[in-house]
């Protein structure tokens, strides 16, 4: 039997509610199975991310701060996954406690009339109704009406009412049906925004427009009863609802929720003491019968399906948000990884050239300095072979030759070049990461903070101090002191054993020359070794190569994180599609057309907005079934033909409002590029469905 949206007069609400209880248990079983399978997927990815985090923490990354943000994001994703699992468990357990109750939640801004509606349904005395002050209802209150569990929640959009809104949305997430109240004064943008949030939960919504004509004073009451149709002027109400729908379309376009118009205050007063004589007129004037019949109509017409749908969408909504977030992070991390690969390659090429040129400059400096000293040896030996202060004089000669200044100057030049290159890398990375971030979500990893030039590369003073120590080797007392002592010793030996003065002088000159040349050679070897060690170990090894290694480690971490995020995102996407197919099966069974499921190859849904079916070629989906499905789901239905071609399916799914020439795909990495900024809201919804359906991450 096909689904009928109008109430069958022969149907008893109690019988329907009994069926709803059975449907709720079926929905709970579906959600429980999905939660268990999702938990396994989350556990696997969480373990993978934890291993990646441990690897980074235990690794040899040495540059200050370079992986802090990466580790923070890794930890954040693990926490997010664990939080999703815990939240889903708690939410499902909370729903399990209410399997026997069809839940209706009253939702709307403060002073919209929710408390008045509660007083009407419970035949209350009006104690909970506000007097015009803000935030009347401050907690969640539940009561029974016609076997239904009705929940009154705090009003939304009140000043400093963030906690109230959190309570309200939490209650709405547990509901099977939401009654959304507005008033007949000017519609508020914040109301439309709140409605959009409720619909994104996948909740079916029935709108109630509460006319606020004054009736509390006797004169106002009589005036109202004299012309009760006036506040319900069709043109005025239609214009008001049209304004509200336009505001709502800015958030969720397409299918609009139906509204019932009523005057809640007159309906409440009808049963208050002292107004018995006006009761029948108040009941008729309030038009509240339309509200009651519409609520019952919803429950009787599609209550059993809504109970299943409530459990399914309770699983789908949080998975959709996390899927989008994971894909955004994955795309940005991949982009950041590619930036790092390019910059690391450029920096490596510079490092190789710097190493070669630096070593050559060191060799050239030492060679020139030592050759200059060697040129001075013959004349120095001639002048000082008998001088007992030759060592001190040689030391002053070395100083005057400027070896120390030249070594220090070269060290400073190499340091400045290195610092300049490192600063340039940091600047370019910061700039490019900012560009990557600007092209993705605001929820991005702040990679620019990794490369803080002052924090990461403030090491010049320490290295230069080491350089001055190396330069001091030139003036070490060991070799030169030993040479000076040797000169004095030569003089003593000459006077004791040789008589020929010229021969003595020649030998003394030769011996001093050999000693000085040996000293210069040793000085050269020491300078080459120590200056070379400083250059290769302190400058290249501990700075440049560390950065190269760390960039490699961060790059690997980024890609590993991106892969894990992408894998989980598509795993969750598959879970969403499976749940969508399950819901389609439930709907078609209720509509008496279960065989049509065989023609549906895949299902994508954005709960509360639209459902898209991938169907076999040459299949005609009956128009009346499509119409009934849209009523049952409360969502627009779209169809895409399975052409077995990913690009063709993508184009069909996105629709005609996006130029085909501006759409491209990278099939190997499963990415589709679409001009998202140029699309209308409906086409953006179709894009989300296209992403689900094709498994292509849609990006700008």
C-alpha positions as CSV (number, residue, x, y, z in Angstrom):
1,X,0.0,0.0,0.0
2,X,1.4,3.4,-1.0
3,X,2.3,5.9,1.7
4,X,-0.5,8.5,2.2
5,X,0.4,11.8,3.7
6,X,-3.1,12.5,4.9
7,X,-4.4,10.7,8.0
8,X,-6.5,7.7,7.5
9,X,-9.6,8.3,9.6
10,X,-9.7,4.6,10.5
11,X,-6.2,4.6,11.9
12,X,-5.8,4.9,15.7
13,X,-2.8,6.9,17.0
14,X,-2.3,4.3,19.7
15,X,-1.8,1.5,17.1
16,X,0.6,3.7,15.2
17,X,2.6,4.3,18.3
18,X,2.9,0.6,18.9
19,X,4.3,0.2,15.5
20,X,6.7,3.1,16.2
21,X,8.1,1.3,19.2
22,X,8.9,-1.7,17.0
23,X,10.4,0.6,14.4
24,X,12.5,2.3,17.1
25,X,14.1,-1.1,18.0
26,X,14.8,-1.8,14.4
27,X,16.4,1.7,14.0
28,X,18.4,1.2,17.2
29,X,19.8,-2.1,15.8
30,X,20.8,-0.4,12.6
31,X,22.6,2.4,14.5
32,X,24.3,0.0,16.9
33,X,25.7,-2.1,14.1
34,X,26.9,0.9,12.3
35,X,28.5,2.3,15.4
36,X,30.4,-1.0,16.0
37,X,31.7,-1.1,12.4
38,X,32.6,2.6,12.5
39,X,34.4,2.0,15.8
40,X,36.6,-0.6,14.2
41,X,37.5,1.8,11.4
42,X,38.2,4.6,13.9
43,X,40.3,2.3,16.1
44,X,42.5,1.3,13.1
45,X,43.2,4.8,12.0
46,X,43.6,6.0,15.6
47,X,46.3,3.4,16.2
48,X,48.0,4.4,12.9
49,X,48.1,8.0,14.0
50,X,49.3,7.2,17.5
51,X,52.2,5.2,16.0
52,X,53.0,8.2,13.8
53,X,52.9,10.5,16.8
54,X,55.1,8.1,18.8
55,X,57.6,7.9,15.9
56,X,57.9,11.7,15.8
57,X,58.3,12.0,19.6
58,X,61.0,9.3,19.7
59,X,62.7,10.3,16.5
60,X,65.7,12.4,15.9
61,X,64.0,15.6,14.9
62,X,66.2,18.3,16.5
63,X,65.1,21.7,15.2
64,X,63.3,23.6,17.9
65,X,59.5,23.7,17.3
66,X,59.5,22.3,13.8
67,X,57.2,19.4,14.6
68,X,55.2,20.9,17.5
69,X,52.2,21.9,15.3
70,X,52.3,18.6,13.4
71,X,52.3,16.6,16.7
72,X,49.5,18.8,17.9
73,X,47.4,18.0,14.9
74,X,48.1,14.3,15.1
75,X,47.1,14.4,18.8
76,X,44.0,16.5,17.9
77,X,42.8,14.1,15.2
78,X,43.2,11.1,17.6
79,X,41.3,13.0,20.3
80,X,38.6,14.0,17.7
81,X,38.2,10.4,16.7
82,X,38.0,9.1,20.3
83,X,35.6,12.0,21.1
84,X,33.3,11.1,18.1
85,X,33.2,7.5,19.3
86,X,32.4,8.4,22.8
87,X,29.8,11.0,21.9
88,X,28.1,8.6,19.5
89,X,28.1,5.9,22.1
90,X,26.5,8.2,24.7
91,X,24.0,9.6,22.2
92,X,22.8,6.2,21.1
93,X,22.6,5.0,24.7
94,X,20.5,8.0,25.6
95,X,18.2,7.2,22.7
96,X,18.0,3.6,23.8
97,X,16.3,4.8,27.0
98,X,13.5,6.3,25.0
99,X,12.8,3.5,22.6
100,X,9.1,3.4,23.7
101,X,8.5,7.1,23.2
102,X,7.9,9.1,20.0
103,X,9.8,12.3,20.8
104,X,8.7,15.7,19.8
105,X,10.8,18.8,20.6
106,X,9.5,22.4,20.7
107,X,12.1,24.7,19.2
108,X,12.3,28.4,18.6
109,X,13.7,31.7,19.9
110,X,12.8,33.1,23.3
111,X,9.2,34.3,23.6
112,X,8.0,32.4,20.5
113,X,5.3,30.6,22.5
114,X,6.9,27.2,23.3
115,X,5.9,27.4,27.0
116,X,2.4,28.5,26.1
117,X,2.1,25.5,23.8
118,X,3.3,23.3,26.6
119,X,0.6,24.7,28.9
120,X,-2.0,24.1,26.3
121,X,-1.0,20.5,25.7
122,X,-0.8,19.8,29.5
123,X,-3.8,21.9,30.4
124,X,-1.6,23.9,32.7
125,X,-2.4,27.0,34.7
126,X,0.2,29.2,32.9
127,X,2.9,29.3,35.6
128,X,5.6,28.5,33.0
129,X,4.6,31.2,30.6
130,X,6.8,34.2,30.4
131,X,5.7,37.8,31.0
132,X,7.8,39.4,28.4
133,X,11.2,38.9,30.0
134,X,13.9,37.0,28.3
135,X,14.9,33.3,28.7
136,X,11.7,32.0,30.5
137,X,12.6,28.3,30.1
138,X,16.1,27.6,31.4
139,X,16.1,23.8,31.3
140,X,14.6,20.9,29.4
141,X,11.1,19.9,30.4
142,X,9.3,16.8,29.2
143,X,5.6,15.8,29.3
144,X,3.1,13.4,27.7
145,X,0.5,14.4,25.2
146,X,-1.7,11.8,23.4
147,X,1.0,9.2,24.1
148,X,3.7,11.4,22.6
149,X,6.8,12.6,24.6
150,X,6.9,16.4,24.1
151,X,10.0,18.3,25.2
152,X,10.1,22.0,25.8
153,X,13.7,23.4,25.6
154,X,15.3,26.8,26.3
155,X,14.8,29.5,23.7
156,X,17.6,30.1,21.2
157,X,19.1,33.4,20.2
158,X,18.7,35.0,23.6
159,X,21.4,37.4,24.9
160,X,24.1,35.5,26.7
161,X,22.1,32.3,26.0
162,X,24.9,30.0,24.7
163,X,24.3,27.4,27.3
164,X,20.6,27.4,26.6
165,X,21.2,26.9,22.9
166,X,23.5,24.0,23.6
167,X,20.7,22.3,25.7
168,X,18.1,23.1,23.0
169,X,20.2,21.6,20.1
170,X,21.1,18.5,22.2
171,X,17.4,17.9,22.8
172,X,16.6,18.4,19.2
173,X,19.2,15.8,18.2
174,X,17.3,13.2,20.2
175,X,13.9,14.1,18.7
176,X,11.9,12.2,16.1
177,X,10.0,15.4,15.1
178,X,10.7,19.1,15.8
179,X,8.0,21.8,16.1
180,X,9.7,25.0,15.1
181,X,7.9,28.1,16.4
182,X,8.1,31.6,15.0
183,X,5.9,34.6,15.6
184,X,4.0,36.9,13.2
185,X,6.2,39.9,13.8
186,X,9.3,40.5,11.7
187,X,11.2,37.2,11.1
188,X,14.7,37.2,12.5
189,X,17.8,36.0,10.6
190,X,19.0,34.2,13.7
191,X,15.8,32.1,13.7
192,X,16.5,31.0,10.1
193,X,20.1,30.1,11.1
194,X,18.8,28.0,14.0
195,X,16.3,26.2,11.7
196,X,19.2,25.4,9.3
197,X,21.1,23.8,12.2
198,X,18.1,21.7,13.2
199,X,17.6,20.5,9.6
200,X,21.3,19.7,9.2
201,X,20.7,17.1,12.0
202,X,18.3,15.4,9.5
203,X,15.3,16.2,11.6
204,X,11.8,16.5,10.1
205,X,10.4,19.9,11.0
206,X,6.9,21.2,11.2
207,X,6.6,25.0,11.4
208,X,4.2,26.8,13.7
209,X,3.6,30.5,13.2
210,X,2.2,31.9,16.4
211,X,0.0,35.0,15.9
212,X,0.6,37.4,18.8
213,X,-2.6,39.6,18.7
214,X,-3.3,41.0,22.1
215,X,-6.1,39.2,24.0
216,X,-5.3,39.6,27.7
217,X,-7.3,42.8,28.3
218,X,-11.1,42.5,28.1
219,X,-11.3,45.1,25.4
220,X,-8.5,43.5,23.4
221,X,-10.2,40.1,23.8
222,X,-13.6,41.3,22.6
223,X,-12.0,43.1,19.6
224,X,-10.1,39.9,18.7
225,X,-13.3,37.8,18.9
226,X,-15.2,40.3,16.9
227,X,-12.9,39.8,13.9
228,X,-10.8,36.7,14.6
229,X,-9.8,36.4,10.9
230,X,-8.0,39.7,10.9
231,X,-4.7,38.6,12.5
232,X,-4.7,35.6,10.1
233,X,-4.8,37.8,7.0
234,X,-3.6,35.5,4.3
235,X,-1.6,38.1,2.4
236,X,0.2,39.3,5.4
237,X,1.0,35.8,6.8
238,X,2.1,34.6,3.3
239,X,4.4,37.6,3.0
240,X,5.9,37.0,6.5
241,X,6.5,33.3,5.8
242,X,8.0,34.2,2.4
243,X,10.4,36.5,4.2
244,X,11.3,33.8,6.6
245,X,11.8,31.2,3.8
246,X,14.1,33.6,2.0
247,X,16.2,34.0,5.2
248,X,16.3,30.2,5.6
249,X,17.3,29.7,1.9
250,X,20.5,31.5,2.6
251,X,21.5,28.6,4.8
252,X,19.6,25.6,3.4
253,X,18.0,26.2,0.0
254,X,15.4,24.0,-1.7
255,X,12.6,22.2,0.0
256,X,10.9,24.4,2.6
257,X,9.2,23.3,5.8
258,X,5.4,23.6,6.0
259,X,3.8,26.0,8.5
260,X,0.6,25.9,10.5
261,X,-0.7,29.3,11.7
262,X,-2.3,29.5,15.1
263,X,-3.0,31.9,18.0
264,X,-1.6,30.1,21.0
265,X,-2.6,32.6,23.6
266,X,-6.3,32.5,22.8
267,X,-6.2,28.7,22.8
268,X,-4.6,28.7,26.3
269,X,-7.1,31.3,27.7
270,X,-10.0,29.1,26.5
271,X,-9.7,26.8,29.4
272,X,-8.8,29.4,32.1
273,X,-11.2,30.3,34.9
274,X,-13.5,33.2,34.3
275,X,-13.4,32.8,30.5
276,X,-15.9,29.9,30.1
277,X,-18.4,32.1,28.2
278,X,-15.8,32.8,25.5
279,X,-14.4,29.2,25.3
280,X,-16.0,28.1,22.1
281,X,-15.2,31.3,20.3
282,X,-11.6,31.2,21.6
283,X,-11.1,27.6,20.5
284,X,-12.4,28.4,17.1
285,X,-10.5,31.7,16.8
286,X,-7.2,30.1,17.9
287,X,-7.2,27.7,14.9
288,X,-5.3,25.3,17.2
289,X,-7.2,22.3,15.8
290,X,-5.0,22.7,12.7
291,X,-1.9,22.3,14.9
292,X,-3.1,19.2,16.7
293,X,-4.3,17.5,13.5
294,X,-1.1,18.3,11.7
295,X,1.0,16.8,14.5
296,X,-1.1,13.7,14.6
297,X,-1.0,13.6,10.8
298,X,2.8,13.6,10.9
299,X,3.0,10.7,13.4
300,X,0.3,8.6,11.8
301,X,1.4,9.3,8.3
302,X,5.1,8.6,8.7
303,X,5.8,8.0,12.4
304,X,7.2,4.5,12.0
305,X,9.6,5.6,9.3
306,X,10.6,8.7,11.3
307,X,11.7,6.6,14.2
308,X,14.0,4.6,12.0
309,X,15.2,7.7,10.2
310,X,16.0,9.4,13.6
311,X,18.4,6.6,14.5
312,X,20.0,6.5,11.1
313,X,20.5,10.3,10.9
314,X,21.8,10.4,14.4
315,X,24.7,8.2,13.1
316,X,25.1,10.0,9.7
317,X,25.2,13.7,10.9
318,X,28.4,13.5,13.0
319,X,30.1,11.3,10.4
320,X,29.4,13.8,7.7
321,X,31.0,16.7,9.7
322,X,34.0,14.6,10.5
323,X,34.4,13.4,6.9
324,X,34.4,16.9,5.6
325,X,36.9,18.0,8.3
326,X,39.2,15.0,7.6
327,X,39.2,15.7,3.8
328,X,40.0,19.3,4.4
329,X,42.9,18.4,6.7
330,X,44.1,15.7,4.3
331,X,44.1,18.1,1.3
332,X,45.9,20.8,3.2
333,X,48.5,18.4,4.7
334,X,49.2,17.0,1.2
335,X,49.6,20.5,-0.2
336,X,51.9,21.4,2.7
337,X,53.8,18.2,2.1
338,X,54.3,19.1,-1.5
339,X,55.5,22.6,-0.5
340,X,58.0,21.0,1.8
341,X,59.3,18.6,-0.8
342,X,59.9,21.5,-3.2
343,X,61.5,23.8,-0.6
344,X,63.6,20.9,0.7
345,X,64.9,20.2,-2.8
346,X,65.7,23.8,-3.3
347,X,67.5,24.1,0.1
348,X,69.4,20.8,-0.6
349,X,70.7,22.2,-3.9
350,X,71.8,25.4,-2.1
351,X,73.4,23.3,0.7
352,X,75.4,21.3,-1.8
353,X,76.6,24.5,-3.6
354,X,77.3,26.1,-0.2
355,X,79.3,23.2,1.0
356,X,81.4,23.1,-2.1
357,X,82.0,26.9,-2.2
358,X,82.5,27.1,1.5
359,X,85.2,24.4,1.5
360,X,86.9,26.0,-1.4
361,X,86.9,29.4,0.3
362,X,88.3,27.9,3.5
363,X,91.1,26.1,1.5
364,X,91.9,29.3,-0.4
365,X,92.1,31.4,2.7
366,X,94.4,29.0,4.5
367,X,96.6,28.5,1.5
368,X,97.1,32.2,0.9
369,X,97.6,32.9,4.6
370,X,100.2,30.1,5.0
371,X,102.0,30.9,1.7
372,X,102.3,34.5,2.8
373,X,103.9,33.3,6.0
374,X,106.2,30.9,4.2
375,X,107.4,33.8,2.0
376,X,108.4,35.6,5.1
377,X,110.4,32.7,6.6
378,X,113.8,33.3,4.8
379,X,114.0,37.0,5.7
380,X,112.8,36.3,9.3
381,X,115.4,33.5,9.8
382,X,118.0,35.8,8.4
383,X,117.2,38.6,10.8
384,X,116.4,36.6,13.9
385,X,118.4,33.3,13.9
386,X,120.4,34.6,16.9
387,X,117.5,36.4,18.6
388,X,116.3,34.7,21.8
389,X,113.0,36.6,21.4
390,X,112.4,35.2,18.0
391,X,109.2,33.3,19.1
392,X,107.5,36.5,20.3
393,X,108.6,38.3,17.2
394,X,107.3,35.5,15.0
395,X,104.0,35.6,16.9
396,X,103.7,39.3,16.3
397,X,104.5,38.7,12.6
398,X,101.7,36.1,12.3
399,X,99.3,38.6,14.0
400,X,100.3,41.4,11.6
401,X,99.7,39.0,8.7
402,X,96.0,39.1,9.6
403,X,95.4,35.3,9.8
404,X,93.0,35.7,12.7
405,X,91.0,38.5,11.2
406,X,90.8,36.6,7.9
407,X,89.6,33.4,9.6
408,X,87.0,35.3,11.7
409,X,85.8,37.3,8.6
410,X,85.3,34.1,6.6
411,X,83.4,32.5,9.5
412,X,81.1,35.5,9.7
413,X,80.6,35.5,6.0
414,X,79.7,31.8,6.0
415,X,77.4,32.3,9.0
416,X,75.7,35.3,7.4
417,X,75.1,33.4,4.2
418,X,73.8,30.4,6.1
419,X,71.5,32.5,8.3
420,X,70.2,34.4,5.2
421,X,69.4,31.1,3.4
422,X,67.7,29.7,6.5
423,X,65.7,32.8,7.0
424,X,64.7,32.8,3.3
425,X,63.5,29.2,3.6
426,X,61.5,30.1,6.7
427,X,60.0,33.2,5.0
428,X,59.0,31.3,1.8
429,X,57.5,28.4,3.8
430,X,55.5,30.8,5.9
431,X,54.3,32.5,2.8
432,X,53.4,29.4,1.0
433,X,51.7,27.7,4.0
434,X,49.6,30.8,4.4
435,X,48.6,30.5,0.8
436,X,47.7,26.8,1.3
437,X,45.7,27.7,4.4
438,X,43.8,30.5,2.5
439,X,42.7,28.0,-0.1
440,X,41.2,25.6,2.5
441,X,39.2,25.8,5.7
442,X,39.8,28.0,8.6
443,X,40.3,24.9,10.6
444,X,43.8,24.4,9.2
445,X,47.1,23.5,10.8
446,X,49.0,26.7,11.4
447,X,52.2,25.5,9.7
448,X,53.6,29.1,9.5
449,X,54.2,29.0,13.2
450,X,56.5,26.1,12.8
451,X,59.1,28.2,11.0
452,X,59.8,31.0,13.5
453,X,63.1,32.4,12.2
454,X,64.2,34.1,15.5
455,X,63.3,31.1,17.6
456,X,64.7,28.4,15.3
457,X,67.9,30.0,14.1
458,X,69.2,32.1,16.9
459,X,72.5,30.3,17.1
460,X,75.0,32.5,15.3
461,X,76.7,33.9,18.5
462,X,77.5,30.4,19.8
463,X,78.9,29.2,16.5
464,X,80.9,32.4,16.1
465,X,82.3,31.9,19.6
466,X,83.5,28.5,18.5
467,X,85.0,30.1,15.4
468,X,87.1,32.5,17.5
469,X,88.4,29.5,19.4
470,X,89.5,28.0,16.2
471,X,91.2,31.2,15.2
472,X,93.0,31.3,18.5
473,X,94.8,28.1,17.5
474,X,96.9,30.2,15.2
475,X,98.5,31.8,18.2
476,X,98.7,28.8,20.4
477,X,101.8,28.7,22.7
478,X,102.5,25.1,21.8
479,X,104.0,25.2,18.3
480,X,105.2,28.8,18.3
481,X,106.6,28.6,21.9
482,X,108.3,25.4,20.9
483,X,109.8,27.2,17.9
484,X,111.0,30.2,19.9
485,X,112.6,27.9,22.5
486,X,114.3,26.0,19.7
487,X,115.9,29.3,18.4
488,X,117.5,29.9,21.8
489,X,118.6,26.3,22.0
490,X,120.2,26.6,18.6
491,X,122.1,29.6,19.7
492,X,123.5,27.8,22.7
493,X,124.5,24.7,20.7
494,X,126.2,26.8,18.0
495,X,128.4,28.7,20.5
496,X,129.6,25.4,22.1
497,X,130.3,23.2,19.1
498,X,131.2,25.4,16.1
499,X,134.0,27.8,15.5
500,X,133.2,29.0,12.0
501,X,130.8,32.0,12.5
502,X,129.5,31.9,9.0
503,X,128.9,28.2,9.1
504,X,127.3,28.6,12.5
505,X,125.0,31.3,11.1
506,X,124.0,29.3,8.0
507,X,123.2,26.3,10.1
508,X,121.2,28.4,12.6
509,X,119.3,30.0,9.8
510,X,118.5,26.7,8.1
511,X,117.4,25.1,11.4
512,X,115.2,28.1,12.3
513,X,113.7,28.1,8.8
514,X,112.9,24.4,9.1
515,X,111.4,24.9,12.5
516,X,109.3,27.8,11.2
517,X,108.2,25.9,8.1
518,X,107.3,22.9,10.2
519,X,105.4,25.2,12.5
520,X,103.6,26.8,9.5
521,X,102.7,23.3,8.1
522,X,101.4,22.2,11.5
523,X,99.5,25.4,11.8
524,X,98.0,24.8,8.3
525,X,97.0,21.3,9.2
526,X,95.4,22.4,12.4
527,X,93.6,25.2,10.7
528,X,92.3,22.9,7.9
529,X,91.1,20.3,10.4
530,X,89.5,22.7,13.0
531,X,88.0,25.2,10.5
532,X,86.9,22.2,8.4
533,X,85.4,20.5,11.4
534,X,83.6,23.7,12.4
535,X,82.2,24.1,8.9
536,X,81.1,20.5,8.4
537,X,80.1,19.6,11.9
538,X,78.9,22.8,13.5
539,X,77.5,24.7,10.5
540,X,76.6,22.1,8.0
541,X,76.0,19.1,10.3
542,X,74.2,20.7,13.2
543,X,72.3,23.3,11.3
544,X,71.8,22.8,7.6
545,X,71.7,19.0,7.5
546,X,69.5,19.0,10.6
547,X,67.0,21.2,8.8
548,X,67.1,19.0,5.8
549,X,66.5,15.9,7.9
550,X,63.8,17.5,9.9
551,X,62.0,18.8,6.8
552,X,62.1,15.2,5.5
553,X,60.7,13.9,8.8
554,X,57.9,16.5,8.8
555,X,57.1,15.8,5.1
556,X,56.8,12.1,5.8
557,X,54.6,12.9,8.8
558,X,52.4,15.2,6.8
559,X,51.8,12.6,4.1
560,X,51.3,9.8,6.6
561,X,48.8,12.0,8.4
562,X,47.1,13.0,5.1
563,X,46.8,9.3,4.0
564,X,45.3,8.3,7.4
565,X,42.8,11.2,7.3
566,X,41.8,10.5,3.7
567,X,41.4,6.7,4.4
568,X,39.2,7.3,7.4
569,X,37.2,10.0,5.5
570,X,36.3,7.6,2.7
571,X,35.6,4.8,5.2
572,X,33.1,7.0,6.9
573,X,31.8,8.1,3.5
574,X,31.1,4.4,2.7
575,X,29.4,4.0,6.0
576,X,27.1,7.0,5.2
577,X,26.2,5.6,1.8
578,X,25.4,2.2,3.4
579,X,23.1,3.9,5.9
580,X,21.6,5.9,3.1
581,X,20.8,2.7,1.2
582,X,19.4,1.2,4.4
583,X,17.1,4.2,4.8
584,X,16.0,4.0,1.1
585,X,15.2,0.3,1.6
586,X,13.0,1.2,4.6
587,X,11.3,4.0,2.7
588,X,10.5,2.0,-0.4
589,X,9.2,-0.9,1.7
590,X,6.8,1.5,3.5
591,X,5.7,2.8,0.1
592,X,5.1,-0.7,-1.1
593,X,7.8,-0.6,-3.8
594,X,10.7,-2.6,-2.4
595,X,11.6,-4.0,-5.8
596,X,12.8,-0.5,-6.9
597,X,15.8,-0.8,-4.6
598,X,17.3,-3.3,-7.2
599,X,17.6,-0.4,-9.7
600,X,19.4,1.8,-7.2
601,X,23.2,1.3,-7.4
602,X,24.3,3.8,-4.8
603,X,22.8,6.4,-2.4
604,X,24.2,9.7,-1.2
605,X,22.4,11.9,1.3
606,X,22.7,15.2,3.1
607,X,20.2,14.7,5.9
608,X,17.4,17.2,5.9
609,X,18.3,18.6,2.5
610,X,18.5,16.0,-0.3
611,X,19.0,12.4,-1.4
612,X,20.7,11.4,-4.6
613,X,20.2,8.0,-6.2
614,X,22.6,6.4,-8.7
615,X,20.3,4.3,-10.9
616,X,20.8,1.8,-13.7
617,X,20.4,3.0,-17.2
618,X,17.0,2.7,-18.9
619,X,15.3,2.7,-15.5
620,X,12.3,5.0,-15.1
621,X,11.5,5.8,-11.5
622,X,7.8,6.3,-11.0
623,X,6.8,9.9,-10.5
624,X,4.3,9.2,-7.7
625,X,7.0,7.1,-5.8
626,X,9.4,10.0,-6.1
627,X,6.9,12.4,-4.8
628,X,6.0,10.1,-1.9
629,X,9.7,9.6,-1.1
630,X,10.2,13.3,-0.9
631,X,7.3,13.6,1.5
632,X,8.5,10.6,3.6
633,X,12.1,11.7,3.8
634,X,11.4,15.4,3.9
635,X,14.2,15.9,1.3
636,X,14.5,16.6,-2.3
637,X,15.2,13.5,-4.5
638,X,17.6,13.6,-7.4
639,X,18.7,10.9,-9.8
640,X,22.0,10.2,-11.6
641,X,22.4,7.6,-14.3
642,X,25.2,5.0,-13.7
643,X,27.2,5.4,-16.9
644,X,30.2,3.6,-15.4
645,X,32.2,6.8,-16.1
646,X,33.4,8.7,-13.0
647,X,33.5,12.1,-14.8
648,X,30.1,11.6,-16.4
649,X,28.6,10.7,-13.0
650,X,30.3,13.7,-11.4
651,X,28.9,16.1,-14.0
652,X,25.4,14.7,-13.7
653,X,25.5,14.9,-9.9
654,X,26.7,18.5,-9.9
655,X,24.1,19.6,-12.4
656,X,23.7,22.2,-15.1
657,X,24.3,25.3,-13.0
658,X,28.1,24.7,-13.1
659,X,30.0,25.1,-16.4
660,X,31.4,21.7,-17.5
661,X,34.5,23.3,-18.9
662,X,35.4,24.5,-15.4
663,X,35.3,21.0,-13.9
664,X,38.3,18.7,-14.0
665,X,39.4,15.6,-12.2
666,X,42.7,14.1,-11.1
667,X,41.7,10.4,-11.2
668,X,44.9,9.0,-9.7
669,X,44.5,11.0,-6.5
670,X,40.7,11.0,-6.6
671,X,40.3,14.8,-6.6
672,X,37.8,16.9,-8.6
673,X,38.3,20.6,-9.1
674,X,35.1,22.7,-9.2
675,X,34.7,26.5,-9.1
676,X,32.9,26.4,-5.7
677,X,32.8,30.1,-5.2
678,X,30.7,30.6,-8.3
679,X,28.0,28.2,-7.4
680,X,24.5,28.8,-6.0
681,X,23.5,27.1,-2.7
682,X,21.5,24.3,-4.4
683,X,24.4,23.4,-6.6
684,X,26.7,23.4,-3.6
685,X,24.4,20.8,-2.0
686,X,24.6,18.8,-5.2
687,X,28.4,19.0,-5.0
688,X,28.4,17.5,-1.6
689,X,26.3,14.6,-2.9
690,X,28.6,14.3,-5.9
691,X,31.5,13.9,-3.6
692,X,29.8,11.2,-1.6
693,X,28.6,9.4,-4.7
694,X,31.9,9.4,-6.7
695,X,34.5,9.3,-4.0
696,X,36.3,12.3,-5.5
697,X,37.3,15.0,-3.0
698,X,35.8,18.1,-4.5
699,X,38.1,21.1,-4.2
700,X,38.5,24.5,-5.8
